[in-house]
Amino acid sequence: MIQITSETVQIPIVGERTRTTTTHLRLIIAQSGDVLAVVETHCQTTIDDGTVMVSTTIPEAFLRALGPTERAALLELAAGTNQSRDDASPHPRIVFPWNTQILGARLGDPENEALPTDATDPRVFDQDNDGHPGMTVRVEIMGLISGEVYVVQRNRNRLIGTVISSGYIQGTIEWEAEQVILEASSPFLASGGQGKPDPDPERNFFLARRIDPALDCAGIERIDLLLLGD
């Protein structure tokens, strides 16, 4: 699966830009009737900050710390979701309900509890095991300022896709993200603003195709996005 999400974000020094995030995932899906059990592994995340003056990098340690994650999905008849049966699609749809993931902290109530704002908060932990609180993201601005930010995040998303064939799914992503910068290696990096998801579904979408089970993350990263069609 490849997921593309877009947001408007305030970047220190540079100003407002549209940031696009591309994530490659490897999914194992087990089906029992209309219920799907899904195991996701994040293979790669690349970020386009909308300007050559800024580079944001998600380290390998960040991705490894995510580990395989489990979530449920459902197969539905598209006709049941339309107001008129004249709009019925011959293709079923797959629905990944809202899923919440907390990174860099352990919360008693992941949905509603406020994220920690201080690195000394006992809920914060070094999830990526790099010696810094929370999760580490690398940032470079204008080739002059580079360093790391140490963050906690709350990420939520819901995916709704059309099963075009037994080997190909395409759909849209609804998502929300919340981030707190606990510390930064440079004070210039500590003021990154909160992004706002682009509401346009054409800028927040996913494509998925069946692959050889032997294909690992390295192989998935080499798949051309344009080749994900049926």
Backbone bond lengths (Angstrom), bond angles and torsions (degrees), N, CA, C in turn:
res aa  C-N    CA-C-N  psi(-1)  N-CA   C-N-CA  omega(-1)  CA-C   N-CA-C  phi
1 M - - - 1.454 - - 1.520 109.60 -
2 I 1.310 115.39 137.86 1.454 121.26 170.38 1.520 108.13 -115.87
3 Q 1.337 116.68 128.35 1.458 122.39 177.74 1.522 109.08 -113.00
4 I 1.341 116.29 132.89 1.455 122.98 177.28 1.521 108.13 -119.15
5 T 1.336 117.18 121.77 1.459 120.25 176.58 1.519 109.36 -128.21
6 S 1.332 115.42 151.07 1.460 121.36 -175.01 1.524 109.30 -132.35
7 E 1.339 115.90 141.71 1.458 120.47 179.90 1.524 110.15 -147.87
8 T 1.327 115.15 157.07 1.453 122.24 172.41 1.519 107.78 -97.10
9 V 1.339 116.39 129.73 1.448 119.68 -173.44 1.521 110.37 -140.99
10 Q 1.326 116.06 147.01 1.460 122.46 174.46 1.530 108.56 -92.75
11 I 1.330 116.78 118.29 1.453 122.17 -178.88 1.527 108.58 -103.79
12 P 1.338 117.80 130.77 1.468 119.78 179.28 1.525 111.79 -51.95
13 I 1.314 115.98 136.13 1.467 125.39 178.54 1.525 111.99 74.60
14 V 1.338 117.58 -44.86 1.466 122.27 -173.46 1.524 112.54 -78.93
15 G 1.347 117.12 -41.06 1.458 120.69 -178.18 1.515 112.82 104.94
16 E 1.336 116.97 -158.46 1.459 121.75 -174.73 1.524 111.34 -77.98
17 R 1.325 116.03 132.76 1.455 122.39 178.48 1.527 108.84 -142.95
18 T 1.333 115.33 164.25 1.459 121.50 173.14 1.521 108.17 -98.40
19 R 1.302 115.67 118.45 1.467 121.65 -178.92 1.525 109.50 -100.92
20 T 1.325 116.43 131.78 1.465 121.99 179.21 1.518 108.97 -117.73
21 T 1.316 115.80 128.00 1.456 121.75 -179.71 1.516 109.80 -113.24
22 T 1.323 116.75 129.97 1.462 123.06 178.36 1.525 108.47 -116.02
23 T 1.306 116.50 124.20 1.462 121.75 -177.89 1.525 110.27 -123.43
24 H 1.323 116.11 128.06 1.458 122.59 173.30 1.530 108.09 -98.40
25 L 1.315 116.22 131.70 1.456 121.12 178.78 1.525 110.55 -130.15
26 R 1.310 114.84 152.57 1.462 121.37 171.41 1.520 107.03 -110.27
27 L 1.323 117.17 122.37 1.456 122.35 -177.17 1.531 110.45 -112.84
28 I 1.312 114.96 137.96 1.460 121.68 168.13 1.523 106.00 -113.08
29 I 1.330 116.28 120.29 1.468 120.93 -175.65 1.523 109.54 -117.63
30 A 1.316 115.99 122.88 1.464 121.87 174.89 1.523 108.39 -109.93
31 Q 1.316 116.56 127.10 1.463 121.65 -174.54 1.518 111.22 -106.97
32 S 1.335 115.77 134.80 1.451 122.73 172.06 1.513 107.05 -133.93
33 G 1.332 117.30 96.27 1.456 121.35 -173.86 1.516 109.85 66.08
34 D 1.334 116.27 -124.24 1.460 121.07 179.24 1.532 112.71 -94.01
35 V 1.319 116.80 1.67 1.463 121.15 -178.14 1.522 109.53 -101.63
36 L 1.329 115.67 133.68 1.453 121.74 -179.51 1.527 109.78 -118.83
37 A 1.318 116.56 132.53 1.463 122.35 172.03 1.521 107.08 -103.20
38 V 1.334 116.44 122.95 1.465 121.47 -171.82 1.523 109.74 -119.51
39 V 1.324 115.64 132.76 1.462 122.02 171.99 1.525 107.36 -114.27
40 E 1.333 116.72 120.00 1.465 122.51 -177.26 1.534 109.90 -105.53
41 T 1.321 115.29 136.71 1.459 121.33 170.06 1.517 108.17 -123.60
42 H 1.331 117.29 123.29 1.461 121.50 178.14 1.526 108.98 -78.33
43 C 1.319 116.03 119.86 1.459 120.96 -178.32 1.521 112.59 -93.44
44 Q 1.314 116.71 -43.42 1.462 120.36 -175.06 1.517 109.57 -159.42
45 T 1.323 116.31 141.31 1.463 121.68 172.58 1.518 108.74 -131.19
46 T 1.330 116.51 124.60 1.460 121.38 176.14 1.519 108.66 -119.44
47 I 1.335 115.80 145.72 1.459 121.47 -175.31 1.516 109.50 -125.18
48 D 1.336 115.78 127.53 1.454 122.96 172.33 1.524 106.61 -105.91
49 D 1.330 116.55 111.17 1.457 120.96 -175.56 1.521 114.05 -80.69
50 G 1.330 117.84 4.56 1.453 120.58 177.42 1.513 113.81 80.84
51 T 1.324 116.80 8.76 1.456 121.87 178.72 1.522 108.81 -159.54
52 V 1.326 116.39 143.31 1.467 120.02 178.63 1.525 110.95 -73.95
53 M 1.315 116.92 -9.02 1.459 120.61 -178.40 1.517 113.04 -79.47
54 V 1.337 117.06 -11.41 1.456 120.25 -176.59 1.526 109.65 -131.14
55 S 1.320 115.73 139.25 1.455 121.86 176.43 1.520 109.05 -133.41
56 T 1.333 115.96 121.37 1.460 121.75 176.10 1.518 108.49 -112.41
57 T 1.326 116.92 129.01 1.461 121.48 -176.34 1.526 110.23 -123.95
58 I 1.335 115.02 132.66 1.462 120.98 173.92 1.527 107.11 -95.30
59 P 1.332 119.17 112.09 1.462 121.39 -176.63 1.531 112.70 -66.53
60 E 1.330 115.19 159.28 1.458 120.70 177.73 1.529 110.52 -60.03
61 A 1.332 116.98 -36.81 1.465 119.71 -179.43 1.527 111.36 -62.02
62 F 1.319 116.56 -34.73 1.464 121.72 177.36 1.534 109.08 -61.75
63 L 1.326 116.41 -49.52 1.463 120.15 -177.60 1.524 111.42 -65.99
64 R 1.336 117.01 -41.07 1.462 119.85 179.13 1.523 111.07 -62.16
65 A 1.334 116.09 -35.23 1.461 119.99 -178.36 1.523 112.56 -66.82
66 L 1.318 116.45 -23.56 1.465 119.37 179.19 1.526 110.88 -66.87
67 G 1.350 115.51 -36.83 1.449 120.42 -179.91 1.520 112.10 62.98
68 P 1.315 117.99 176.50 1.465 120.34 172.73 1.527 109.44 -67.29
69 T 1.329 116.36 133.35 1.460 121.06 178.68 1.521 109.55 -120.23
70 E 1.309 115.70 144.25 1.456 121.35 -177.66 1.522 110.75 -104.58
71 R 1.309 115.86 141.27 1.448 121.19 172.84 1.519 108.98 -151.69
72 A 1.312 116.45 164.36 1.463 121.55 -179.38 1.517 109.87 -104.49
73 A 1.320 116.12 159.46 1.461 122.09 174.27 1.525 107.77 -147.31
74 L 1.326 115.58 162.85 1.456 121.76 -178.37 1.521 110.15 -130.98
75 L 1.318 115.95 144.46 1.459 121.12 169.90 1.518 108.00 -96.00
76 E 1.326 116.47 132.93 1.455 121.46 -179.36 1.518 110.03 -131.70
77 L 1.322 115.51 152.36 1.455 119.91 171.98 1.514 108.37 -78.71
78 A 1.309 117.65 124.20 1.461 121.25 -175.74 1.515 111.78 -59.53
79 A 1.337 117.39 -31.37 1.466 120.28 -177.24 1.513 111.51 -61.28
80 G 1.318 116.72 -29.87 1.449 120.34 -178.51 1.516 113.73 -71.50
81 T 1.322 116.99 -12.04 1.464 120.13 -178.09 1.517 112.33 -105.19
82 N 1.318 118.33 -3.38 1.452 121.29 -178.13 1.522 110.43 -97.56
83 Q 1.314 115.73 151.98 1.454 119.80 -179.97 1.524 111.09 -72.78
84 S 1.297 117.75 -28.69 1.458 121.40 -179.90 1.518 109.64 -128.46
85 R 1.309 117.82 135.06 1.457 121.09 179.53 1.526 110.90 -65.94
86 D 1.344 116.44 -15.32 1.463 118.74 175.42 1.516 111.15 -64.74
87 D 1.351 115.98 -20.67 1.455 120.91 -179.18 1.519 112.20 -93.21
88 A 1.336 116.92 4.96 1.449 120.68 -173.91 1.524 111.28 -60.85
89 S 1.323 114.65 139.87 1.452 121.15 178.09 1.520 108.71 -100.05
90 P 1.336 118.31 143.48 1.460 119.94 176.95 1.524 111.70 -72.98
91 H 1.323 116.70 -8.25 1.455 120.30 -176.63 1.526 110.45 -102.87
92 P 1.326 118.05 135.72 1.465 119.38 172.59 1.518 109.86 -69.73
93 R 1.313 115.56 167.30 1.446 118.76 176.00 1.523 109.21 -120.60
94 I 1.308 115.85 156.18 1.455 122.12 177.13 1.520 107.67 -113.94
95 V 1.323 115.67 131.19 1.461 121.47 -176.97 1.526 109.21 -119.34
96 F 1.318 115.54 118.76 1.465 121.97 170.57 1.522 106.09 -96.55
97 P 1.335 119.63 105.09 1.476 120.64 -177.71 1.525 111.60 -61.17
98 W 1.333 115.04 168.13 1.454 120.31 179.97 1.524 110.55 -52.83
99 N 1.321 114.86 132.39 1.457 121.75 -179.87 1.521 108.09 -131.93
100 T 1.325 116.62 134.84 1.464 121.77 -178.48 1.523 110.27 -113.46
101 Q 1.327 115.32 134.15 1.464 121.17 178.31 1.529 108.60 -129.05
102 I 1.326 116.40 126.80 1.461 122.61 176.65 1.518 108.07 -103.17
103 L 1.326 116.08 129.97 1.457 121.24 -179.06 1.529 109.80 -118.47
104 G 1.323 115.63 131.31 1.458 120.94 175.56 1.512 115.45 83.96
105 A 1.322 117.61 3.35 1.466 120.74 -179.89 1.523 109.15 -153.72
106 R 1.315 115.39 157.64 1.464 122.08 175.07 1.526 107.66 -115.69
107 L 1.337 115.34 114.86 1.463 120.70 -176.89 1.525 110.32 -111.99
108 G 1.330 115.39 141.77 1.453 119.65 176.03 1.513 112.14 -68.31
109 D 1.338 116.38 -33.63 1.463 123.06 178.94 1.530 107.90 -126.89
110 P 1.336 117.74 86.80 1.469 120.48 -174.38 1.522 114.20 -58.84
111 E 1.327 117.50 -28.14 1.456 120.49 -176.84 1.532 112.74 -76.25
112 N 1.324 116.67 -37.58 1.460 119.50 -168.03 1.520 115.42 -121.89
113 E 1.300 118.31 -20.62 1.460 120.87 -176.11 1.527 110.63 -68.23
114 A 1.317 116.28 136.02 1.463 120.33 179.47 1.523 110.65 -63.35
115 L 1.329 116.20 142.94 1.452 120.49 177.47 1.527 110.33 -69.68
116 P 1.320 118.01 147.83 1.470 120.64 175.00 1.525 110.45 -60.93
117 T 1.316 116.09 147.37 1.458 121.15 178.01 1.524 112.39 -117.68
118 D 1.328 116.31 0.74 1.458 121.44 -177.46 1.527 108.11 -131.73
119 A 1.338 115.92 134.97 1.460 120.30 -178.57 1.522 112.68 -62.96
120 T 1.341 117.50 -21.39 1.463 120.33 -179.71 1.525 112.84 -86.16
121 D 1.314 117.38 -3.83 1.463 120.89 177.22 1.537 108.50 -59.75
122 P 1.333 118.34 128.25 1.474 120.33 -176.58 1.524 114.11 -62.33
123 R 1.325 117.36 -14.81 1.467 119.52 177.90 1.529 112.03 -77.33
124 V 1.331 117.32 -17.83 1.463 122.03 -179.36 1.528 109.70 -79.54
125 F 1.342 116.81 139.06 1.457 119.47 173.36 1.524 109.67 -143.92
126 D 1.299 115.58 159.14 1.464 122.74 -177.57 1.524 108.33 -82.72
127 Q 1.330 115.87 82.24 1.456 120.12 -172.14 1.531 112.60 -67.43
128 D 1.327 117.55 -33.54 1.463 119.27 -178.28 1.537 112.92 -94.15
129 N 1.324 116.62 7.17 1.471 122.44 172.02 1.526 113.58 54.71
130 D 1.335 116.17 44.95 1.464 118.93 178.88 1.528 112.32 -112.58
131 G 1.333 116.35 9.15 1.456 120.01 178.04 1.511 114.95 89.22
132 H 1.341 117.30 4.17 1.462 121.51 -179.95 1.536 109.31 -123.72
133 P 1.324 117.22 153.09 1.467 119.45 -177.56 1.530 112.29 -67.09
134 G 1.319 115.32 146.94 1.460 120.34 176.26 1.515 113.09 69.81
135 M 1.335 115.16 -138.29 1.465 122.71 179.60 1.525 108.34 -118.33
136 T 1.328 116.22 144.39 1.459 121.29 -175.19 1.520 111.68 -102.75
137 V 1.339 116.04 131.02 1.460 123.83 175.08 1.522 107.60 -123.73
138 R 1.334 117.16 137.81 1.459 121.44 179.85 1.526 109.95 -97.67
139 V 1.335 115.92 138.79 1.465 121.55 -178.05 1.526 109.18 -136.35
140 E 1.341 115.38 139.41 1.464 121.23 173.10 1.521 107.95 -131.65
141 I 1.337 117.17 133.23 1.460 122.21 -178.46 1.525 109.66 -123.21
142 M 1.322 115.42 120.13 1.461 123.47 174.36 1.530 113.04 57.58
143 G 1.322 117.12 21.13 1.445 119.95 180.00 1.509 114.06 68.92
144 L 1.327 116.66 3.76 1.462 121.10 -175.30 1.520 112.19 -109.92
145 I 1.327 115.61 -35.69 1.457 121.11 -177.89 1.519 108.09 -117.45
146 S 1.293 117.15 119.26 1.457 120.38 177.63 1.518 109.07 -138.34
147 G 1.290 115.30 150.37 1.457 118.93 -179.55 1.509 110.93 169.52
148 E 1.316 115.22 -156.54 1.457 121.58 -175.56 1.525 110.50 -128.95
149 V 1.322 114.78 148.73 1.458 120.64 169.50 1.517 107.60 -118.56
150 Y 1.320 115.75 143.59 1.461 122.45 -177.26 1.524 107.26 -113.47
151 V 1.320 115.21 116.33 1.455 120.23 -164.93 1.522 112.01 -127.52
152 V 1.322 114.10 160.85 1.462 122.67 162.24 1.527 106.38 -119.86
153 Q 1.315 114.89 146.13 1.459 119.50 -174.98 1.521 110.98 -137.22
154 R 1.332 114.00 151.05 1.457 121.98 166.90 1.528 106.31 -123.08
155 N 1.310 117.38 115.91 1.464 122.46 -178.97 1.518 109.63 -117.69
156 R 1.327 115.85 130.88 1.470 121.29 178.80 1.523 108.50 -130.77
157 N 1.337 115.51 140.84 1.456 117.39 173.42 1.521 111.56 -152.27
158 R 1.314 113.39 160.71 1.467 122.40 174.13 1.517 106.64 -137.78
159 L 1.327 116.52 131.66 1.459 121.74 -179.50 1.521 109.26 -115.03
160 I 1.329 115.70 134.63 1.467 121.17 175.43 1.515 107.11 -129.17
161 G 1.335 115.86 116.22 1.453 119.36 -175.50 1.513 112.95 -127.98
162 T 1.301 115.44 159.88 1.458 122.85 175.13 1.524 108.99 -100.54
163 V 1.323 116.01 129.42 1.460 120.87 178.25 1.527 107.03 -83.47
164 I 1.326 116.11 94.41 1.456 121.31 -177.23 1.519 110.74 -67.19
165 S 1.321 116.19 -40.31 1.468 122.10 176.00 1.520 107.12 -153.05
166 S 1.335 116.77 179.79 1.462 119.51 -179.42 1.520 112.00 -65.32
167 G 1.329 116.07 -15.06 1.455 118.77 -177.95 1.511 115.28 -118.32
168 Y 1.342 117.91 9.33 1.468 118.63 -175.34 1.523 110.90 -149.54
169 I 1.339 115.53 130.67 1.462 122.96 179.25 1.520 108.04 -132.59
170 Q 1.326 116.82 140.08 1.455 120.70 173.34 1.518 108.58 -138.10
171 G 1.328 116.64 146.99 1.452 117.95 -177.69 1.511 113.00 -172.14
172 T 1.312 115.48 -169.31 1.461 122.67 -175.82 1.526 110.59 -113.44
173 I 1.330 114.13 158.98 1.459 121.62 -179.90 1.519 109.12 -121.48
174 E 1.319 116.13 126.80 1.465 121.49 166.25 1.520 106.14 -101.74
175 W 1.324 117.33 134.03 1.457 117.89 -175.78 1.521 112.29 -150.30
176 E 1.317 114.05 157.30 1.451 122.72 176.24 1.525 107.07 -138.37
177 A 1.326 117.08 146.04 1.459 120.62 178.56 1.523 109.33 -142.45
178 E 1.313 114.56 141.72 1.458 121.68 176.52 1.519 107.35 -133.98
179 Q 1.318 116.82 132.25 1.456 120.45 -178.20 1.525 111.08 -137.25
180 V 1.314 115.27 140.20 1.463 122.10 172.80 1.524 107.95 -122.04
181 I 1.328 116.60 127.29 1.457 121.06 173.75 1.522 108.41 -85.72
182 L 1.313 116.65 113.27 1.459 121.53 -178.73 1.517 111.29 -77.52
183 E 1.328 115.54 -45.39 1.454 122.71 -179.29 1.526 108.13 -151.80
184 A 1.315 116.15 166.90 1.456 121.43 176.28 1.519 108.96 -148.84
185 S 1.330 115.42 150.34 1.464 118.89 179.94 1.526 111.83 -73.82
186 S 1.335 116.80 -16.63 1.463 121.99 175.27 1.520 108.84 -134.15
187 P 1.323 118.17 137.00 1.476 119.74 179.85 1.525 112.64 -61.62
188 F 1.339 117.48 -24.34 1.458 119.88 179.13 1.528 112.11 -68.92
189 L 1.325 116.48 -20.39 1.458 120.62 -177.44 1.526 112.59 -93.84
190 A 1.311 116.76 -6.88 1.464 120.41 -173.67 1.519 113.24 -82.36
191 S 1.334 117.22 -4.93 1.470 119.81 -173.56 1.526 112.94 -108.21
192 G 1.326 117.63 19.98 1.463 119.55 180.00 1.516 111.77 -60.76
193 G 1.336 116.58 131.30 1.457 120.79 -176.94 1.519 112.80 -82.98
194 Q 1.340 115.10 165.08 1.451 121.76 178.70 1.516 109.95 -77.81
195 G 1.328 116.81 131.17 1.459 120.88 178.23 1.510 112.07 -76.05
196 K 1.334 115.79 159.71 1.463 122.30 177.92 1.518 108.31 -123.61
197 P 1.351 118.23 119.72 1.464 120.23 -177.82 1.517 112.60 -56.82
198 D 1.328 115.93 138.41 1.459 121.75 173.68 1.528 107.63 -70.27
199 P 1.331 119.49 126.31 1.467 120.90 -176.94 1.526 113.63 -75.29
200 D 1.322 118.73 -9.81 1.461 122.06 -177.36 1.526 109.88 -72.53
201 P 1.361 118.52 115.86 1.469 120.08 -179.00 1.523 113.34 -62.19
202 E 1.323 117.70 -22.90 1.451 119.60 178.47 1.523 112.34 -71.95
203 R 1.333 116.74 -11.74 1.460 121.03 178.72 1.525 111.93 -108.06
204 N 1.321 115.45 4.90 1.464 121.72 177.80 1.526 107.92 -139.88
205 F 1.313 116.33 94.10 1.462 119.70 -171.09 1.523 110.94 -148.86
206 F 1.340 115.18 170.24 1.455 119.76 175.56 1.526 110.01 -139.64
207 L 1.317 114.86 155.17 1.454 123.88 174.66 1.519 107.31 -131.81
208 A 1.330 117.06 138.02 1.454 120.28 179.47 1.520 109.85 -141.81
209 R 1.323 116.08 140.82 1.449 119.91 175.93 1.522 109.87 -138.15
210 R 1.305 114.93 153.81 1.454 119.98 176.62 1.529 109.51 -68.88
211 I 1.314 116.32 139.00 1.456 120.99 -179.49 1.530 109.80 -128.01
212 D 1.299 115.27 167.64 1.457 121.24 172.49 1.532 107.86 -62.22
213 P 1.335 118.10 128.27 1.468 119.83 -178.90 1.527 113.77 -57.21
214 A 1.324 116.85 -20.65 1.462 120.03 -179.81 1.526 112.57 -79.32
215 L 1.338 117.14 -10.63 1.455 120.45 -177.14 1.530 109.65 -73.87
216 D 1.328 116.43 122.07 1.455 120.88 -179.08 1.523 110.74 -95.96
217 C 1.342 116.38 -173.81 1.463 120.42 -177.37 1.524 111.62 -60.22
218 A 1.318 117.43 -39.92 1.465 119.95 -179.57 1.526 111.05 -59.78
219 G 1.318 116.48 -39.93 1.462 120.15 177.90 1.513 112.32 -70.08
220 I 1.326 116.29 -37.81 1.466 120.57 179.96 1.520 110.63 -64.31
221 E 1.330 117.32 -38.79 1.461 120.96 -178.99 1.520 112.12 -63.65
222 R 1.343 116.89 -23.19 1.460 120.40 -178.29 1.527 112.80 -87.62
223 I 1.338 117.43 -8.16 1.467 120.27 -179.49 1.518 110.02 -69.52
224 D 1.303 116.53 129.19 1.459 122.00 178.78 1.520 108.82 -71.53
225 L 1.332 116.55 129.93 1.472 121.53 179.43 1.517 111.03 -53.31
226 L 1.337 117.18 -38.13 1.462 120.90 -176.96 1.515 112.42 -69.31
227 L 1.339 117.52 -16.18 1.455 121.37 -178.87 1.523 112.46 -91.79
228 L 1.334 117.02 4.10 1.454 118.84 -178.51 1.519 113.09 -80.39
229 G 1.324 117.59 -1.98 1.457 119.85 176.43 1.514 111.36 -66.84
230 D 1.350 114.98 165.83 1.451 120.30 -177.03 1.536 110.12 -68.40
